[in-house]
Amino acid sequence: MSDARERLIKCFGAVFPNLPASEVPRAKSGSVDGWDSLATATLLGVVEEEFGVDVGDFDALDSFESLLAYVEGAVSR
């Protein structure tokens, strides 16, 4: 498991404490209880702080996989 993947799973755990870590990689905004606009803003803030990146496009980052791809791309620049 990549370092970015593990760190992102922890970010999701901080925002969605009732979501089991084993379910995080399949998480999408429509499939996680409580994932609303406020949770999105909170999650993106946690991700920005954890990875030191600026997350711009909220709408495109609506799943664990899309956030992971974004973070991996931003960190490798």
C-alpha positions in Angstrom: 0.0 0.0 0.0 1.4 3.4 -0.9 2.2 6.0 1.7 -0.3 8.4 0.0 -3.0 5.8 0.1 -2.4 5.1 3.8 -2.4 8.8 4.7 -5.6 9.4 2.7 -7.3 6.5 4.5 -6.5 8.3 7.8 -7.9 11.6 6.4 -11.1 9.8 5.6 -11.1 8.2 9.1 -10.8 11.6 10.7 -13.8 13.0 8.8 -15.9 9.8 8.7 -15.2 7.9 11.9 -18.0 5.4 11.3 -16.6 4.4 7.9 -14.5 1.2 8.4 -10.9 1.6 6.9 -11.6 -1.4 4.7 -14.5 0.5 3.0 -12.6 3.7 2.5 -11.0 2.8 -0.9 -14.6 2.3 -2.3 -15.9 5.5 -0.8 -17.9 7.9 -3.0 -19.8 10.9 -2.0 -23.1 9.2 -2.8 -22.3 6.0 -0.9 -21.1 7.3 2.5 -23.6 8.4 5.1 -23.0 12.0 6.1 -20.9 12.9 3.0 -22.5 16.2 2.2 -21.1 19.6 1.2 -19.9 20.4 4.7 -18.1 17.0 4.9 -16.6 17.6 1.5 -15.2 20.9 2.7 -13.9 19.4 5.9 -12.3 16.4 4.1 -10.6 18.6 1.5 -9.2 20.8 4.4 -7.9 17.8 6.1 -6.3 16.5 2.9 -4.8 19.9 2.1 -3.2 20.0 5.6 -2.0 16.4 5.5 -0.4 16.6 2.0 0.5 20.3 1.8 -1.5 20.7 -1.5 -4.1 23.2 -2.6 -7.3 21.4 -3.6 -9.2 23.5 -6.1 -12.0 21.6 -8.0 -14.4 20.3 -5.3 -16.8 18.8 -7.8 -14.3 16.4 -9.5 -13.0 15.1 -6.2 -16.0 13.1 -5.1 -14.5 9.7 -4.3 -11.5 8.2 -2.5 -10.0 7.2 -5.8 -10.3 10.7 -7.4 -8.7 12.3 -4.3 -5.9 9.7 -4.3 -5.2 10.4 -8.0 -5.2 14.1 -7.3 -2.9 13.9 -4.3 -0.5 11.6 -6.0 -0.3 13.9 -9.0 0.1 17.0 -6.9 2.7 15.5 -4.6 4.8 14.3 -7.5 5.1 17.7 -9.1 
